[in-house]
Structures are given as C-alpha cells and as structure tokens.
Amino acid sequence: MNELHQKGDLNLFRVLLAVADTNSTLEAGAQLNLSQSAVSHALRRLREMLGDPLFVKSGRQLVMTAHTRSILPKVRSALADLSSATLRNTPFDPSRTAMTFNLGLRDALEYLMMPALLQRAQQQRWQVSFHSQRVSGEDIEARLLSGALDLAISLEYATGEQIASRELLREELSVMVGPRHPAHASGQLSLKDYENSAHVLVVLKEHERIFVEQALGDSGLGQRRVALHCEHYHAAAQVVAKTDLLLLMPRTYALNLAQLNGNRLLPPPFDCRSIPVRLYWRQSLSQEPYMRWLINQVEDLLKRLQAGVSQS
C-alpha cells in the first residue's frame, strides 16, 4: 500500500485495474465514468512512472504485459483496502455526484420503474443519471462483471460467486380482458371460458417460458388457442382492448396497461404460483456506498409499486 502511495496517484492504479478487467480503454472509461482520452492519459503517466508498457494491443483488445500481471494482485488488494478504510465509511450523496448508473431491466420493469425513479431524482435534485437497457438473463453475469451494468433485475438465473443477488418480489399472474369479452362486464371467468377463448401470447425466451409453465402447472396451458403471437405486452394489451382475446401476464405491469387501455384484470381460473424476480449486482461492490444507495432506491420503488398493486 505504501509503495503504491510513493509511486503516484492511486486513481491511476484504478485506471490500470479497470483496463486489466475490461481489456479496453473505452470500456474502462465507461466503468469509471471517464472519457477514453482520460484513460489513455492515465496509462501514459503510469507507463512513465513504472517504466513498462503495461499493455500491448492484440487485435481490438489490450493484453497485459508480464510486469502488469505481476503487480496486479497487489494493486487490487491495495485499492480494496483503501476502499474499505475510507470510501465505504462515507455516505453516498446523489445530489453531489454526477455518476451514471447502468441498469439492466426487462421492458415491463423499465415501464414501471423509470418514471418513478426520475420523478424522485428531480424532486430531490440528484445529479446522478441513469442508462436503462434491456438484457437477457443469460448475459447478466458477464455484463455485470465487465462493468457494462451496475444492477440488473430479472427472473432467477444461476450465477457464479462473483455475483450477488436477492429476491425483490414475487410476481402474480392476471388475465386481462377487454370490453368485447363477456367477462369484462360480468367480472367472472371460468376455466371453460378461459379454454374456449382465443388468446394473445407474448413471445418469451425459453427460460422465461419455463417459469410461466411452472407457475401454471397443470392448468391447461397447452390448450390455449393462440390467435396472435407478439413481442411486447404493451401491444398485446391494445389488441385485447379491441378484440375478445385474453392475455395472461404479470399483474404489476398488467394493472398499468389495463387502466391505460380500458381493460379489466381477473384472477386466473386455476391454481397459479407466483414468479420470483431477483436483483443482481457484482459481489465485490456490495459494501460500496453508491451501490448500497442504488439498491435501496430500487427496492424502495418496487415495494411501493407492489403496495399500490395489492391495494388495487
């Protein structure tokens, strides 16, 4: 630790670590909220101080020299000690920090959460900004470890020890009906009505489809007569509003879309298990003040959304 202090600015070694982890000055800059030119400048200073090229180009990637590989464990340990001793004891203040948080969200969660998050940001005068992007569950671990994402919310996926996660909520399923379906007026939907009706089905990836099928159990999922396959729940809800088709979908999102399109939500006419939704982040950042703050904000917003649904 003292040797690093003697050799120069510790921030330069943070750049070294980020480039080593990403093999790219561009991705390292995104991870550190620095421009690519700032990262390159930091590397030049380090090369002069350490008397070594540090990285050499191999195609589009940067490969560590032998000297960089030899000092990297010490650099990583020293920075971890510094973060634990100082930064982690300093509360994160979003009104004083111009950070950009990269969030991996499903389209439904983006629709539900981002308006409330940005409303809170304006009310409390945060300086932070957010970049929301859709990410498949299979890519979550790699995107988090590369620094491309800070947090991700998705269904349950197997991850390695470097990824931390916890359950955010358990999503119930609802059946959406439009004004043209008899159940819209009666508020009653029998299993026979469900099976005899035509359906709109939102195309799910295999892992997501397995969760839905497990939730439905022996309810007769395969007996549905699907009149339309589409990509997004928003479009499917609009179809339901104009036809007598039924739509089975997560209740939290369904409640908003039903109100928007004049549709009605009814409970499925069969036993149906809830679907777990989890929050994922990089384990090594668990004690960072900004990460604890971000996790708390996401959890609080989703709890409020869930509370609003349960009261509806």
C-alpha positions, 0 to 999 in steps of 0.5 A: 500500500505504501509503495503504491502511495510513493509511486503516484496517484492511486486513481491511476492504479484504478485506471490500470485495474479497470483496463486489466478487467475490461481489456479496453480503454473505452470500456474502462472509461465507461466503468469509471465514468471517464472519457477514453482520452482520460484513460489513455492519459492515465496509462501514459503517466503510469507507463512513465512512472513504472517504466513498462508498457503495461499493455500491448494491443492484440487485435481490438483488445489490450493484453497485459504485459508480464510486469502488469500481471505481476503487480496486479494482485497487489494493486487490487488488494491495495485499492480494496483496502483503501476502499474499505478504510475510507470510501465505504465509511462515507455516505453516498450523496446523489445530489453531489455526484454526477455518476451514471448508473447502468441498469439492466431491466426487462421492458415491463420493469423499465415501464414501471420503474423509470418514471418513478425513479426520475420523478424522485431524482428531480424532486430531490435534485440528484445529479446522478443519471441513469442508462436503462437497457434491456438484457437477457438473463443469460448475459447478466453475469458477464455484463455485470462483471465487465462493468457494462451494468451496475444492477440488473433485475430479472427472473432467477438465473444461476450465477457464479460467486462473483455475483450477488443477488436477492429476491425483490418480489414475487410476481402474480399472474392476471388475465386481462380482458377487454370490453368485447369479452363477456367477462369484462362486464360480468367480472367472472371467468371460468376455466371453460371460458378461459379454454374456449377463448382465443388468446394473445401470447407474448413471445418469451425466451425459453427460460422465461417460458419455463417459469410461466409453465411452472407457475401454471402447472397443470392448468391447461396451458397447452390448450390455449388457442393462440390467435396472435403471437407478439413481442411486447405486452404493451401491444398485446394489451391494445389488441385485447382492448379491441378484440375478445382475446385474453392475455395472461401476464404479470399483474404489476405491469398488467394493472398499468396497461389495463387502466391505460387501455380500458381493460379489466384484470381477473384472477386466473381460473386455476391454481397459479404460483407466483414468479420470483424476480431477483436483483443482481449486482457484482459481489465485490461492490456490495459494501460500496456506498453508491451501490448500497444507495442504488439498491435501496432506491430500487427496492424502495420503488418496487415495494411501493409499486407492489403496495399500490398493486395489492391495494388495487 
